[in-house]
């Protein structure tokens, strides 16, 4: 007669002798989204291309009225040229860096049987990628300082005006003609050098007209100087660019640039109080 202990030992031996069951990964039935491990390289490129196309379409349809205005003054031309130089230099280094990164990702990605390379530091590479941005800054600094010097050197003016910021409107004065008004468009002659003295009587404002390429702060107790010469007749819009209170968003700027004859007639009308 076999004892209970022997039966238990025999049962345990049979259990240990059984091969372990294989646990297969769970795969839900039906159509499911692919994971990164299941997705082929071709599918990844298709998704990347689709994403780039959708991003380009979104940028195309986005409002871009304040992107880059038409330059209508010599200062605005200088600022725009400096902007495109900066964009060109930074775009070159961006494409270079991203290209190297893309090559490294594709060429040295993980593969079966390949051991990853390991290193602690590379002084030569660190010096190179520190020197390249420094060189880019040096290249940009020359045109930047030249543009700033050009903006700050005020030539002999044909018309001098005073721009005074208030909460929340602009006051304009023509000292030579004795004309003062507020809450009206500023009127200037085309092709003439305009010198503007900008200040404020209450808080900090900023007189900003993008097509002119100027943005000058209006500080209480201080007079800032700026000049411009508008090349085209037309109506130009701007706005206070310094948060100055609850109605800051309503502090608009309108400049009507007219011919010299029209400007003279307008001055005479203002003198008569018309």
BADREN-793327 format. One line per 10 residues: number of its first residue (from 1); their letters; for each residue x negated, y, z of N, C-alpha, C, O, CB. Coordinates in steps of 0.2 Angstrom, whole numbers, always signed. Atoms other than C-alpha are relative to their C-alpha. Glycine has a CB too. Layout:
<pts>
NUM) A) X:Y:Z:X:Y:Z:X:Y:Z:X:Y:Z:X:Y:Z  ...
</pts>
This chain:
<pts>
1) XXXXXXXXXX) -4:-6:+0:+0:+0:+0:-4:+6:+0:-9:+7:+4:+5:+0:+6  +4:-6:+0:-7:+17:-5:+2:+5:+4:+8:+7:+5:+0:+3:-8  -2:-5:-5:-8:+30:+8:+2:+7:-3:+0:+8:-9:-6:+1:+5  -2:-6:+2:-1:+47:+6:-6:+5:-2:-6:+8:-7:+4:+4:+5  +7:-4:+1:-19:+55:+7:-3:-2:-7:-5:+2:-10:-5:-1:+6  +3:+3:+7:-25:+44:-8:+5:+3:-6:+2:+5:-11:+0:-7:+0  -5:-2:+5:-9:+49:-18:-2:+8:-1:-2:+10:-7:+7:-1:+2  +1:-7:+1:-13:+68:-15:-7:+1:-3:-7:+5:-8:+0:+3:+7  +6:-1:+3:-31:+66:-20:+0:-2:-7:-3:+1:-12:-6:-5:+3  -1:+2:+7:-26:+57:-36:+4:+5:-4:+2:+7:-9:+4:-7:+0
11) XXXXXXXXXX) -4:-5:+3:-13:+70:-40:-5:+7:-1:-4:+10:-7:+6:+2:+4  +4:-6:+1:-26:+84:-37:-5:-1:-6:-7:+4:-9:-4:+2:+6  +5:+2:+5:-39:+75:-48:+3:+1:-7:+0:+4:-12:-3:-7:+1  -3:+0:+6:-26:+74:-62:+1:+8:-2:+1:+10:-8:+7:-4:+0  -1:-8:+1:-22:+93:-60:-6:+3:-3:-6:+7:-7:+3:+3:+6  +6:-4:+2:-40:+98:-61:-3:-2:-7:-6:+1:-10:-6:-2:+5  +2:+2:+6:-43:+87:-76:+4:+3:-6:+1:+3:-12:+1:-8:-1  -4:-3:+5:-30:+96:-86:-4:+6:-3:-6:+10:+1:+7:+2:+2  +3:-6:+3:-37:+109:-99:+4:+6:+2:+10:+6:+3:-1:-1:-7  -4:-6:-2:-33:+127:-94:+4:+2:-6:+2:+2:-12:-5:+6:+2
21) XXXXXXXXXX) -5:-3:+5:-18:+135:-103:-3:+6:-3:-6:+10:+1:+7:+1:+3  +2:-6:+3:-22:+148:-116:+5:+5:+1:+11:+4:-1:-2:-1:-7  -5:-6:-1:-14:+165:-112:-1:+4:-6:-6:+8:-7:-2:+4:+6  +1:-4:+6:-11:+173:-129:+3:+7:+2:+7:+8:+6:+5:-3:-6  -3:-7:-1:-8:+192:-130:+7:+1:-2:+9:-2:-6:-5:+5:-3  -8:-1:+1:+10:+198:-129:+0:+4:-6:-2:+10:-7:+3:+3:+6  -2:-4:+6:+16:+204:-146:+7:+0:-1:+11:-5:-2:-3:-3:-6  -8:-1:+0:+34:+211:-146:+2:-1:-7:-2:+0:-12:+2:+7:+2  -3:+1:+6:+45:+206:-160:+2:+6:-3:+3:+11:+0:+6:-5:+1  -3:-6:+3:+51:+218:-173:-6:+5:-2:-12:+3:-1:+5:+4:+4
31) XXXXXXXXXX) +5:-5:+2:+42:+233:-180:-3:+5:+6:+2:+8:+9:+3:+5:-6  +3:-4:-5:+30:+242:-168:-5:+4:-2:-8:+3:-8:-2:-5:+6  +5:-5:+2:+18:+256:-169:-7:-4:+1:-8:-8:+6:+0:+6:+4  +7:+3:-1:+0:+250:-172:-4:+4:+5:-4:+10:+6:-3:+0:-7  +5:-3:-5:-13:+253:-159:-7:+1:-4:-7:-1:-10:-2:-5:+6  +7:-2:+3:-31:+260:-163:-4:-7:-2:-7:-7:-7:-4:+4:+5  +4:+6:+1:-38:+242:-162:+3:-4:-6:-1:-7:-10:+0:-5:+6  -3:+4:+5:-25:+235:-175:-1:+4:-7:+0:+1:-12:+7:-1:+1  +0:-4:+6:-27:+250:-187:-6:-1:-4:-12:+0:-1:+1:+7:+2  +6:+1:+4:-39:+248:-202:-3:+7:-1:+1:+12:+0:+2:-3:-7
41) XXXXXXXXXX) +3:-7:+1:-51:+262:-207:+4:+3:-6:+4:+10:-5:-7:-2:-3  -4:-3:+5:-40:+265:-223:+6:+4:+3:+7:+9:+1:+2:-5:-5  -6:-3:-3:-25:+268:-212:-2:+7:+4:+2:+11:+4:+4:-5:+4  +2:-6:-4:-35:+280:-201:-1:+6:-4:+1:+12:-3:-6:-2:+4  +2:-5:+5:-41:+290:-216:+7:+3:-3:+8:+9:-4:-4:-2:-6  -6:-2:+2:-23:+291:-222:+4:+5:+5:+7:+10:+3:+5:-6:-2  -3:-4:-5:-16:+298:-206:-4:+6:+1:-1:+11:+2:+0:-4:+7  +4:-6:+0:-31:+310:-205:+2:+5:-5:+3:+11:-4:-7:-1:+0  -2:-4:+6:-27:+316:-222:+7:+3:+1:+8:+9:-1:+0:-4:-7  -7:-3:-1:-8:+318:-218:+0:+5:+5:+3:+10:+4:+4:-6:+2
51) XXXXXXXXXX) +0:-6:-5:-12:+328:-202:-3:+6:-3:-1:+12:-1:-4:-3:+6  +3:-6:+3:-24:+340:-212:+5:+3:-4:+6:+9:-5:-6:-2:-3  -5:-3:+5:-10:+342:-225:+5:+4:+4:+7:+10:+2:+3:-5:-5  -5:-3:-4:+3:+346:-212:-3:+6:+4:+1:+11:+4:+3:-5:+5  +3:-6:-3:-9:+358:-203:+0:+6:-5:+1:+11:-3:-6:-2:+4  +0:-5:+5:-12:+367:-219:+6:+3:-2:+7:+9:-3:-4:-3:-6  -7:-3:+2:+6:+369:-223:+3:+4:+6:+6:+9:+5:+5:-6:-1  -3:-4:-6:+10:+375:-205:-4:+7:+0:-1:+12:+1:-2:-3:+6  +4:-6:+0:-4:+388:-207:+2:+5:-6:+3:+11:-5:-8:-1:-1  -3:-3:+6:+3:+393:-224:+6:+4:+1:+7:+9:-1:+0:-4:-6
61) XXXXXXXXXX) -6:-3:-1:+20:+396:-218:+0:+5:+6:+5:+9:+7:+5:-5:+1  +0:-4:-6:+15:+405:-202:-1:+7:-2:-4:+9:-7:-6:-2:+5  +0:-7:+1:+17:+424:-201:-7:+2:+1:-10:+1:+6:+5:+4:+4  +7:-2:-1:+0:+432:-204:-1:+8:-2:-5:+10:-5:-4:-4:-5  +0:-7:+2:+4:+451:-206:-5:+3:+4:-8:+8:+1:+7:+3:+2  +5:-4:-3:-9:+456:-193:-7:-4:-1:-11:-3:+4:+2:+0:+8  +7:+4:+1:-23:+444:-200:-5:+5:-2:-9:+7:+2:+1:-5:-5  +5:-5:+2:-33:+456:-210:+4:+6:-4:+7:+4:-10:-6:-3:-4  -3:-5:+4:-26:+473:-216:-5:+3:-5:-11:+2:-5:+2:+6:+5  +4:-3:+6:-32:+482:-232:-4:+6:+3:-1:+10:+6:+5:+2:-6
71) XXXXXXXXXX) +4:-6:-2:-46:+493:-228:+0:+6:-4:+0:+6:-10:-8:-3:+0  -1:-6:+3:-43:+511:-232:-5:+5:+2:-4:+11:+0:+7:+2:+0  +4:-5:-2:-57:+520:-224:-7:-3:+0:-8:-9:+0:+1:+2:+7  +7:+3:+0:-77:+518:-225:-1:-4:+6:-5:-9:+6:-5:+6:-1  +1:+3:-6:-77:+513:-207:+4:-7:+0:+1:-12:+2:+3:+3:+6  -3:+6:+1:-64:+499:-211:-4:-5:-4:-4:-11:-3:+7:+1:-2  +4:+4:+4:-74:+493:-225:-7:-3:+4:-8:-9:+3:-3:+4:-6  +6:+2:-3:-90:+492:-214:+2:-6:+5:-1:-11:+6:-3:+5:+4  -2:+5:-5:-80:+482:-200:+2:-6:-4:+0:-12:-2:+6:+3:+4  -2:+6:+3:-73:+470:-213:-6:-4:-3:-6:-10:-2:+5:+2:-6
81) XXXXXXXXXX) +6:+3:+2:-90:+467:-221:-3:-4:+6:-6:-10:+5:-4:+5:-3  +4:+3:-6:-97:+463:-204:+4:-6:+2:+1:-11:+4:+0:+5:+6  -4:+6:-2:-82:+451:-200:-1:-6:-5:-2:-11:-2:+7:+2:-1  +1:+6:+5:-85:+441:-216:-7:-3:+1:-8:-9:+0:+2:+2:-7  +6:+3:-2:-103:+440:-212:+0:-5:+6:-3:-10:+5:-5:+6:+1  +0:+4:-6:-100:+433:-195:+4:-6:-2:+2:-12:+1:+4:+4:+6  -4:+6:+2:-87:+421:-202:-4:-5:-4:-4:-11:-3:+7:+2:-4  +4:+4:+4:-99:+415:-215:-6:-4:+4:-7:-10:+3:-3:+4:-6  +5:+3:-4:-113:+412:-203:+2:-5:+5:+0:-11:+5:-4:+5:+4  -2:+4:-5:-103:+404:-190:+3:-7:-4:+3:-12:-1:+6:+3:+4
91) XXXXXXXXXX) -3:+6:+4:-94:+393:-203:-5:-5:-3:-4:-11:-2:+4:+2:-6  +6:+4:+2:-111:+387:-210:-2:-5:+6:-3:-11:+5:-6:+4:-2  +2:+4:-6:-116:+381:-192:+5:-5:+2:+4:-10:+4:-3:+5:+5  -6:+4:-2:-99:+374:-189:+0:-6:-4:+1:-12:-2:+7:+4:+0  +0:+6:+4:-99:+363:-204:-6:-4:+1:-6:-10:+0:+0:+3:-8  +6:+4:-1:-117:+358:-201:+1:-4:+6:-1:-10:+6:-6:+5:+1  +0:+3:-6:-114:+353:-183:+6:-6:-1:+5:-12:+1:+2:+4:+6  -5:+5:+0:-97:+344:-187:-2:-6:-5:+0:-11:-5:+6:+3:-3  +2:+5:+4:-105:+335:-202:-5:-5:+3:-4:-11:+2:-4:+4:-6  +4:+5:-3:-119:+328:-192:+4:-4:+5:+2:-10:+6:-6:+4:+4
101) XXXXXXXXXX) -5:+4:-4:-106:+323:-179:+3:-6:-3:+4:-11:-1:+4:+4:+4  -4:+5:+4:-96:+314:-192:-4:-6:-3:-2:-11:-2:+4:+3:-6  +5:+5:+2:-111:+305:-199:-2:-5:+5:-2:-11:+5:-6:+3:-3  +2:+4:-6:-116:+299:-182:+6:-5:+2:+4:-10:+4:-2:+5:+6  -5:+4:-2:-99:+293:-178:+1:-6:-5:+3:-11:-3:+7:+4:+0  -1:+5:+5:-97:+283:-194:-6:-5:-1:-5:-11:-2:+2:+3:-7  +5:+4:+1:-114:+277:-196:-2:-4:+6:-5:-10:+5:-6:+4:-2  +2:+3:-6:-118:+272:-178:+6:-2:+5:+5:-3:+11:-5:+5:+4  -6:+3:-4:-101:+266:-172:-1:-7:+2:-5:-10:-1:+7:+1:-4  +1:+6:-3:-100:+251:-162:+1:-6:-5:+7:-6:-8:+4:-1:+7
111) XXXXXXXXXX) -1:+6:+4:-102:+234:-171:-2:-6:+4:-6:-6:+8:-5:+1:-7  +2:+6:-3:-103:+216:-166:-7:-2:+0:-10:-1:-6:+4:-6:-2  +7:+2:+0:-120:+211:-161:-5:+6:+1:-11:+4:+1:-2:-4:-5  +5:-5:-1:-128:+228:-160:+0:+3:+7:+5:+5:+9:+3:+6:-6  +1:-3:-7:-135:+235:-144:+0:+7:-1:-4:+10:-5:-6:-3:+3  +0:-8:+0:-132:+254:-141:-7:+2:+2:-10:+0:+6:+5:+3:+4  +7:-4:-2:-148:+265:-141:+1:+4:+6:+6:+6:+7:-2:+4:-6  +0:-3:-6:-152:+272:-125:-7:+5:+1:-12:+2:-1:+0:-4:+6  +5:-4:-1:-163:+287:-121:+2:+6:+5:+8:+7:+6:-3:+4:-7  -1:-4:-6:-165:+300:-107:+1:+7:-3:+5:+11:-1:-5:-1:+5
121) XXXXXXXXXX) +0:-7:+2:-169:+316:-116:-5:+1:-6:-8:-4:-8:-3:+5:+5  +4:-2:+6:-177:+324:-132:-1:+7:+0:+3:+11:-2:+4:-3:-6  +2:-7:-1:-186:+340:-129:+0:+4:-7:+2:+10:-7:-6:+1:+4  +0:-4:+6:-188:+344:-147:+7:+1:-3:+8:+7:-5:-4:-5:-5  -7:-1:+2:-170:+342:-151:+3:+6:+4:+7:+10:+1:+4:-6:+0  -3:-5:-5:-165:+353:-136:-2:+7:-2:+1:+11:-2:-2:-2:+7  +3:-7:+2:-177:+367:-142:+4:+2:-7:+5:+8:-8:-7:-1:-1  -2:-2:+7:-170:+366:-160:+7:+2:+1:+9:+7:-2:+0:-7:-5  -7:-3:-1:-151:+367:-155:+1:+6:+4:+6:+8:+5:+4:-6:+2  +0:-6:-4:-155:+381:-143:-3:+6:-5:+0:+11:-4:-4:-1:+6
131) XXXXXXXXXX) +3:-6:+4:-166:+391:-156:+5:+1:-6:+5:+7:-8:-6:-3:-3  -4:-1:+5:-153:+389:-170:+6:+5:+2:+7:+10:-2:+3:-6:-3  -5:-5:-2:-138:+398:-161:-4:+7:+1:-1:+12:+0:+4:-2:+6  +3:-6:-1:-151:+411:-155:-2:+4:-7:-1:+10:-7:-6:-1:+4  +2:-3:+6:-157:+414:-173:+7:+3:-3:+6:+8:-6:-3:-5:-5  -7:-3:+2:-138:+416:-178:+1:+7:+3:+4:+11:+0:+5:-5:+0  -1:-6:-4:-136:+429:-165:-4:+6:-2:-2:+12:-3:+0:-1:+8  +4:-6:+3:-151:+439:-171:+2:+2:-7:+1:+8:-8:-8:-3:+0  -2:-2:+7:-145:+438:-189:+6:+5:+0:+6:+9:-4:+1:-6:-4  -7:-4:+0:-128:+445:-184:-2:+7:+4:+2:+12:+2:+5:-4:+4
141) XXXXXXXXXX) +1:-6:-4:-135:+458:-172:-2:+6:-4:+0:+12:-3:-6:-1:+5  +2:-5:+4:-143:+468:-186:+6:+4:-3:+6:+10:-2:-5:-2:-5  -6:-4:+3:-127:+472:-196:+4:+3:+5:+8:+8:+4:+3:-5:-4  -5:-3:-5:-117:+474:-180:-3:+7:+3:+1:+11:+4:+0:-5:+6  +3:-7:-2:-129:+488:-173:+1:+5:-5:+2:+11:-4:-7:-1:+3  -1:-5:+6:-129:+496:-190:+7:+2:-1:+8:+8:-2:-2:-3:-6  -7:-2:+1:-110:+496:-191:+2:+5:+6:+5:+10:+5:+5:-6:+0  -1:-4:-6:-109:+503:-173:-3:+7:-1:+0:+12:+1:-2:-3:+6  +3:-7:+1:-121:+517:-177:+4:+4:-5:+4:+10:-4:-7:-1:-2  -4:-3:+6:-111:+521:-193:+6:+3:+3:+8:+8:+1:+1:-4:-6
151) XXXXXXXXXX) -6:-2:-3:-95:+522:-183:-1:+6:+5:+3:+10:+6:+3:-6:+4  +1:-5:-5:-102:+533:-169:-3:+6:-3:-3:+12:+1:-5:-3:+5  +3:-6:+3:-111:+545:-181:+5:+4:-3:+7:+2:-9:-6:-1:-4  -6:-4:+3:-97:+558:-184:-3:+6:-5:-7:+10:-2:+4:+3:+6  +2:-5:+5:-100:+568:-200:+4:+7:+1:+8:+7:+5:+1:-2:-7  -3:-6:+0:-95:+586:-203:+8:-1:-2:+9:-4:-7:-3:+5:-4  -7:+1:+1:-76:+586:-202:+4:+5:-4:+2:+11:-4:+4:-1:+7  -4:-5:+4:-63:+594:-214:+6:+2:+5:+9:+7:+4:+2:-3:-6  -5:-1:-4:-49:+592:-201:-1:-3:+7:-3:-9:+7:+7:-3:-3  +1:+2:-7:-50:+591:-182:+7:-1:+3:+11:+4:+3:-5:+4:+4
161) XXXXXXXXXX) -6:+1:-4:-36:+584:-172:-1:-3:+7:-7:-5:+9:+5:-5:-4  +1:+3:-7:-33:+579:-154:+6:-5:+1:+12:-3:-1:+1:+6:+5  -4:+6:-1:-24:+563:-149:+1:-1:+7:-4:-2:+11:-2:-6:-4  -1:+0:-7:-16:+563:-132:+5:-5:+2:+11:-5:-1:+2:+7:+3  -5:+5:-2:-8:+548:-124:+4:+1:+6:+2:+4:+11:-4:-7:+1  -4:-1:-6:+7:+549:-113:+4:-7:+1:+4:-11:-4:+5:+6:-1  -5:+5:-1:+19:+536:-105:+7:+2:-3:+10:+6:+1:+0:-3:+7  +3:+5:+4:+25:+531:-118:+1:+3:-7:+5:+0:-11:+3:-7:+0  +0:-3:+6:+22:+542:-133:-7:+3:-2:-11:+4:+3:+6:+5:-1  +6:-4:+2:+8:+551:-143:+2:+7:-1:+6:+9:-5:-3:-4:-6
171) XXXXXXXXXX) +0:-7:+2:+5:+569:-144:-6:+2:-4:-11:+0:-3:+0:+5:+7  +6:-2:+5:-5:+577:-158:+0:+7:+0:+5:+11:+0:+2:-3:-7  +1:-8:+0:-13:+594:-159:-5:+1:-6:-10:-3:-7:-3:+2:+7  +4:-2:+5:-21:+603:-173:-3:+7:+2:+0:+12:+1:+4:+1:-7  +3:-6:-3:-32:+616:-164:-1:+6:-5:+1:+12:-4:-6:-1:+3  +2:-5:+5:-37:+625:-180:+7:+4:-3:+6:+10:-4:-3:-3:-6  -6:-3:+2:-19:+628:-185:+5:+2:+5:+11:+5:+4:+4:-5:-5  -4:-2:-6:-11:+630:-168:+7:-4:-1:+12:-2:+2:+2:+7:+0  -6:+4:+1:+1:+615:-172:+0:-5:+5:-5:-9:+6:+0:-3:-7  -1:+5:-5:+7:+604:-158:+7:-4:+0:+12:+0:-1:-1:+3:+8
181) XXXXXXXXXX) -6:+4:+0:+20:+590:-158:-1:-7:+3:-6:-9:+4:+3:+0:-7  +0:+7:-3:+25:+573:-151:+5:-4:-3:+10:-1:-5:+0:+0:+8  -5:+5:+3:+35:+558:-156:+2:+1:-7:+8:+0:-9:+6:+1:+4  -1:-1:+7:+33:+562:-174:-6:-4:-4:-12:-4:-1:+0:+7:-2  +5:+3:+4:+22:+554:-188:-6:+5:+0:-5:+11:-1:+2:-2:-7  +6:-4:+1:+4:+561:-189:-1:+0:-7:+0:-4:-11:-6:-3:+3  +1:-1:+7:+1:+569:-206:-7:+2:-1:-10:+7:+2:+5:+5:-2  +7:-1:+1:-16:+569:-213:-2:+1:-8:+2:-3:-12:-5:-5:+3  +1:+0:+7:-24:+574:-230:-4:-6:-3:-9:-8:+1:-3:+6:-2  +4:+6:+2:-31:+560:-241:-7:+2:-2:-8:+8:-5:+3:-3:-6
191) XXXXXXXXXX) +7:-2:+3:-50:+560:-245:-4:+5:+5:-9:+6:+3:+0:+2:-6  +3:-5:-5:-54:+572:-230:-3:-4:+6:+0:-9:+8:+5:+5:+1  +3:+3:-6:-65:+568:-216:+4:+3:+6:+4:+9:+8:-8:+2:+1  -4:-2:-6:-54:+568:-200:-4:-2:+6:-7:-7:+7:+6:-4:+0  +3:+1:-6:-62:+570:-183:+5:+0:+6:+9:+5:+6:-6:+5:+2  -5:+0:-5:-51:+565:-168:-3:-1:+7:-7:-5:+8:+5:-7:-1  +2:+1:-7:-53:+568:-150:+6:-3:+4:+11:+0:+4:-2:+8:+3  -5:+4:-3:-44:+555:-140:+0:+0:+8:-5:-1:+10:+0:-7:-3  +0:+0:-7:-38:+557:-122:+7:-2:+3:+11:-4:-1:-2:+7:+3  -6:+2:-3:-24:+553:-110:+1:+5:+6:-3:+7:+9:+1:-7:+2
201) XXXXXXXXXX) -1:-4:-6:-15:+562:-96:+3:-4:+6:+4:-1:+11:+5:+6:-2  -2:+4:-5:-9:+548:-86:-3:-7:+1:-7:-7:+6:+8:-2:-1  +3:+6:-1:-15:+530:-88:-4:-1:-7:-4:+3:-11:+5:-6:+1  +4:+2:+6:-27:+521:-101:+5:-2:-5:+9:-7:-4:-5:-5:+2  -3:+2:+6:-20:+520:-118:-5:-2:-5:-11:-1:-4:+5:+5:-3  +5:+1:+6:-28:+515:-135:+3:+1:-6:+8:-2:-8:-3:-8:+1  -3:-2:+7:-25:+523:-152:-3:-5:-5:-9:-5:-6:-2:+7:-1  +2:+6:+5:-26:+508:-164:+4:+0:-6:+10:-1:-6:+1:-7:+4  -3:+1:+6:-23:+509:-182:-4:-5:-5:-9:-3:-7:+0:+8:-4  +4:+5:+3:-29:+493:-190:-3:+2:-7:-8:+0:-9:+4:-6:-1
211) XXXXXXXXXX) +2:-2:+7:-30:+499:-209:-6:+5:+0:-10:+5:-4:+5:+3:-4  +6:-5:+0:-42:+513:-203:-6:-3:+3:-12:+0:+3:+2:+6:+4  +5:+3:-3:-53:+501:-194:-3:+3:+7:-8:+2:+8:-6:+0:-5  +2:-4:-6:-53:+511:-178:+5:-2:+6:+11:-4:+5:+0:+7:-1  -4:+1:-6:-47:+507:-160:-4:+4:+5:-9:+2:+8:+1:-8:+1  +3:-4:-5:-51:+521:-148:+4:+0:+7:+10:+2:+6:-2:+7:-3  -3:-1:-7:-47:+521:-129:+2:+7:+1:-2:+11:+0:-4:-4:+5  -2:-7:-3:-38:+536:-122:+0:-1:+7:+5:-3:+10:+7:+2:-3  +1:+0:-8:-44:+538:-104:+2:+6:+3:+0:+12:+0:-7:-2:+1  -1:-7:-4:-38:+551:-92:-6:+3:+2:-11:+0:+5:+5:-2:+6
221) XXXXXXXXXX) +6:-3:-2:-51:+564:-89:-6:-1:-4:-11:+1:-2:-1:-2:+7  +6:+1:+4:-62:+559:-103:+2:+0:-7:+8:-1:-9:-3:-8:+1  -2:-1:+8:-62:+563:-122:-5:-4:-4:-11:-4:-3:-1:+8:-2  +4:+4:+5:-68:+550:-134:+1:+2:-7:+6:+5:-9:+3:-8:+1  +0:-3:+7:-72:+554:-152:-1:-6:-5:-4:-11:-4:-7:+4:-1  +0:+4:+6:-69:+545:-168:+2:+3:-6:+4:+9:-6:+6:-6:+1  -1:-4:+6:-69:+549:-186:+3:-5:-5:+1:-11:-5:-6:+3:-2  -2:+4:+5:-61:+542:-202:+1:+4:-6:+2:+10:-6:+6:-5:+2  -1:-3:+6:-58:+546:-220:+5:-5:-4:+2:-10:-7:-6:+2:-4  -5:+5:+3:-42:+538:-228:-1:+1:-8:-1:+7:-10:+7:+2:+2
231) XXXXXXXXXX) +2:+0:+7:-45:+534:-246:+7:+0:-5:+7:+1:-10:-4:-6:-2  -6:+1:+3:-27:+531:-251:+6:+3:+3:+7:+3:+9:+2:-8:-1  -7:-3:-2:-10:+540:-250:+4:-5:+2:+5:-10:-1:+3:+5:-5  -5:+6:-2:+3:+530:-240:+1:+1:+7:-1:+6:+11:-3:-6:-1  -3:+0:-7:+11:+527:-223:-4:-6:+3:-3:-12:+1:+8:-1:+0  +3:+5:-3:+1:+517:-211:+2:+0:+8:+4:+5:+11:-8:+2:+0  -3:+1:-7:+6:+509:-194:-5:-2:+4:-10:-5:+3:+6:-5:-1  +4:+2:-5:-2:+506:-178:+4:+0:+7:+10:+0:+7:-6:+5:+1  -4:+1:-6:+2:+504:-160:-5:+1:+6:-11:-1:+5:+3:-7:+1  +4:+0:-6:-5:+507:-142:-3:-7:+1:+1:-12:+1:+3:+3:+6
241) XXXXXXXXXX) +3:+6:-1:-17:+493:-139:-3:-2:+7:-7:-6:+8:-6:-1:-5  +2:+1:-7:-19:+494:-120:+6:+0:+4:+10:+5:+4:-5:+6:+2  -6:+1:-4:-6:+488:-108:+1:+6:+4:-4:+7:+9:+0:-6:+4  -1:-7:-3:+1:+505:-101:+6:+0:+4:+8:+6:+6:-1:+5:-5  -6:-1:-3:+17:+501:-93:+6:-4:-3:+5:-8:-8:+2:+7:+1  -6:+4:+2:+35:+494:-96:+2:+1:-7:+4:-4:-10:+6:+1:+5  -2:-2:+7:+37:+503:-113:-6:+0:-4:-6:+3:-9:+4:+6:+0  +6:+0:+4:+20:+499:-119:+1:-3:-7:-1:+0:-12:-5:-5:+3  -1:+2:+6:+27:+489:-133:+4:+4:-5:+5:+3:-11:+5:-7:+0  -3:-5:+5:+37:+504:-140:-4:+6:-1:-2:+11:-4:+6:+2:+4
251) XXXXXXXXXX) +4:-6:+1:+22:+515:-141:-3:-1:-7:-9:-2:-7:-5:+1:+6  +3:+1:+7:+20:+515:-160:-4:+6:-2:-3:+11:+0:+6:-2:-4  +4:-5:+3:+9:+525:-171:+2:+0:-8:+2:-5:-11:-8:-1:+1  -2:+0:+8:+14:+531:-189:-5:+6:-2:-4:+11:+0:+7:+1:-1  +4:-5:+3:+2:+540:-200:+2:+1:-7:+1:-4:-11:-8:-1:+1  -1:-1:+7:+7:+548:-216:-6:+4:-3:-7:+9:-2:+7:+4:-1  +5:-3:+4:-7:+552:-228:+2:+2:-6:+5:-1:-10:-6:-6:-1  -3:-3:+6:-3:+564:-241:-6:+4:-4:-11:+4:-2:+6:+5:+2  +5:-4:+3:-12:+575:-254:-1:+6:+3:+2:+8:+8:+3:+1:-8  +2:-6:-4:-21:+591:-249:+6:+5:-1:+7:+9:+4:-6:+2:-3
261) XXXXXXXXXX) -5:-5:+1:-7:+601:-257:+6:-1:+5:+9:+4:+8:+2:+0:-7  -6:+2:-5:+7:+592:-247:-2:+1:+7:+2:+4:+11:+2:-7:-1  +2:-1:-7:-3:+593:-231:+0:+8:+1:+2:+10:+7:-7:-2:+1  +0:-7:-1:-5:+612:-233:+7:+3:+1:+8:+7:+5:-4:+4:-6  -7:-2:-1:+14:+614:-236:+3:-2:+7:+6:+1:+10:+4:-3:-6  -2:+3:-6:+17:+603:-221:-2:+5:+6:+1:+6:+11:-2:-7:+1  +2:-4:-5:+6:+614:-210:+3:+7:+0:+5:+9:+6:-8:+1:-1  -3:-7:+0:+14:+630:-215:+7:-1:+3:+10:+3:+6:+1:+3:-7  -6:+2:-3:+31:+622:-211:+0:-1:+7:+4:+2:+11:+3:-6:-3  +1:+1:-7:+25:+617:-194:-1:+7:+4:+1:+8:+9:-5:-5:+2
271) XXXX) +2:-6:-3:+18:+634:-191:+7:+5:+1:+8:+8:+6:-5:+4:-4  -7:-3:-1:+36:+641:-194:+5:-3:+4:+10:-1:+5:+3:+1:-7  -5:+3:-4:+44:+629:-183:+5:-4:-3:+10:-6:+0:+3:+4:+5  -4:+4:+4:+52:+619:-197:-1:-7:+2:+3:-11:-1:-1:+1:-7
</pts>
